[in-house]
Each structure stands twice: as structure tokens, then as C-alpha cells.
Amino acid sequence: MSVASDLTFKADFFDGQSAARHRVIATLRASGIALADESGKSLDLWRYDEIYLVDAVEPGQPVRLSCRATKGARLTIADPSALPCLQRHSPHLSHHRVTTRTVARASAWIAGGLLVVLAVAFLVPRIVPWTAAMIPEPWERALGEIVVEQLTMSFASEGDGGKTCTNATGASALDDLVSTLSGPHTGDFRFDVQVVDISEVNAFAAPGGFVLVFNGLLEFAESSDEFAAVLAHEMAHVVERHPTESLIRNLGTFAVLDAMGGGGMGSEIAASLAGTLLFLSYSRQAEAEADELSFRILEDAGLRADGLAAFFNRLEGTHPEMADLPQFLSTHPNSGERAEKAESYAGGGNQAMSNRAWQALKKICQS
């Protein structure tokens, strides 16, 4: 039984290579799901026998699909009526099944890391940092993609606010700053920094090289030196693997590994990962480690390091109500010792960005 070739649905497409969300048109053709961008340019064709549900579809909920031929890619169709149409070509979608891909990944874990996983199951409280360090970089990157995908979808669903900011000039200025800060002390991480149009003064790191910055922080920062210091601090959290450690500590090793491997916990565990990361607070030791490394990162880049102290000194003076906010704000108390240490690293560093680039970055959320 065939589906009309002109039956189309608006959808969100994640290509598996980045956390970027692409608006697409999904057309149900005889040969499969044809994906095209909003201008009509063809992107991909997913064969019906290769697609599967990422998680079970509850009544009225979006349909989330993946394709065995396109590693890591996800397609979310908001219209729940798409499922019965898809099931006419793919009867296997009537059941949320364990895929061969999941089985293969599970086998790989057993072959490559059974002893590590068993040890972690009993010793998590003592060896969380060691566990995070043992996770392969591609797995950690996949974990970060899951978290960022969930968060950006959640933010975007909140109405006019919450969209990812994509002004080309501002994005270019941000990329240049990230490149400047990437050096000997950031290792081999590929950093993906995104600005989200939310007015809260906040930012946080996700596993694998991802950093989300709220536009409210950009608006509050008075100089590129302040912003660069805060960004270096979040990059330091990534390098120290603090986000991954926190997820393991709060949700357990098996849940985190299952999410990395695309296991059967589906959207519930993905949402838990994102929510946990958004509202967690790091330990004082983790913050001290991130402070110390951020000074080194700025020093490598030839930039001043006192912007961090200036940012938090001013934040506490003008927004004392923010002392109880989650993430880095709640664990960055203003102290003379931290400010003094930042000043000691300041040296005669350069300005983080030109005034033109800084102004462009400040406008990254403007169309």
C-alpha cells in the first residue's frame, strides 16, 4: 500500500555532525522520506526499511525518527498524524524495537570496556573523575550532542525567546574568539559555542566541547575581556570533564553510557541528562580547577585574565539576587582571594576582541 507522494510534514532535522537544528520538509514518497530544506533543496532520502523510532510515541507527542544509514541523525516531526502514514510503508514502526544498531553498540561495550563498567558500578562515588576520563572522546561528544539537542529544543518551544542566535557577523566573531582561546591547555577538544536568546545572565558547559551562552550574559558583559574570561572558564570545565563527571554522579554511569550508545532509554533519559546539566552546581574544588585552567587558557591566548574578577565583582554588586541561581552563578561567590588571583594572571595581555567584533557579537541575536 503506498502513501501519496505529495504528503509532506514540517520537521526538525539534526544531522548528527553538530547540535544545530535544521528546519526541513519531510515528504513521504514511494521510495522513502525525502528531506529538503525550506528552499526546496534536496538533503537526503531515508528508506522506509532503514528508519526506526528513537522512542515510543505517546498520544499527541512528536514522532522522532532515526535512520541506520545516517549515523547519529535525528528527524522530529511535530505532527503526530505522521506516524500512521509512516506505518503504512514501515509496519515495524508499530513497535518500539531494539535495533541491530543498539545491539551492535552494546556488544562493542562488552568487548571493549566490560571490566571498566563493572568496576564503575560498584565504585562510582570514589572514581567518578577517573570514569569520566576513561570515556572515549567520540562517546563524550555524542553525549554532549544529546544534551544540547534536548536543551535547544526545549528552549525553542518556550515561545519567541529561546532560539539559537545565528546572525552571521556575530557568529563569525564568536568563532574567532573560540579559535583564539583554543590552545595548548584546551587539548584536542573541538569547541562548539552557541548563544541562546534568553535574557538570564548565565552560561554552562556540556560534555564533549559544547558551551551554551545565554544572550543575557552577553548583554551584561561590559567588555570583550569579561566575556572572554567567562567563556574560558566554561571551556575549562569541558577540558576538566566536569559536566560529564556531574552527569555520572547525579544519574549513574549506566544511564550516561546508555545515552552515549543510543540505548533503549530514549527521550526520558535524554531529558534527564539535559535537565540535570542545566540545574546542577559544581563543587568548590571543580570551580577552583576551572578558574586555574581558565587563567592558563587566557595566558596562552595572550589575553588579560582579570575580566573574570571584574565580571563577578560587578554581578554581585548589581544583581545580588542572582546568588541563588543554578550553574556557575551559584558557585562563583565573590571573594578577594579569587579576584586577587585573577589579577595576578592579568599581566599585559591584549584586548580579547576588536571593538567592531565585540559589537557584532553583542548583536548576534538580532536578525
Secondary structure as UniProt FT lines:
FT   TURN            5..6
FT   STRAND          7..14
FT   STRAND          22..29
FT   TURN            30..31
FT   STRAND          32..37
FT   TURN            38..39
FT   STRAND          42..46
FT   HELIX           48..50
FT   STRAND          51..53
FT   TURN            59..60
FT   STRAND          63..67
FT   TURN            68..69
FT   STRAND          70..77
FT   TURN            80..81
FT   HELIX           82..89
FT   HELIX           91..94
FT   HELIX           100..134
FT   HELIX           137..156
FT   TURN            157..158
FT   HELIX           168..181
FT   HELIX           184..186
FT   TURN            187..188
FT   STRAND          192..196
FT   STRAND          203..206
FT   HELIX           207..209
FT   STRAND          210..214
FT   HELIX           215..220
FT   HELIX           224..239
FT   TURN            240..241
FT   HELIX           242..251
FT   HELIX           253..260
FT   TURN            261..262
FT   TURN            264..265
FT   HELIX           266..279
FT   HELIX           284..300
FT   TURN            301..302
FT   HELIX           307..318
FT   HELIX           320..324
FT   HELIX           327..331
FT   HELIX           336..346
FT   TURN            347..348
FT   HELIX           355..362
FT   TURN            363..365
//
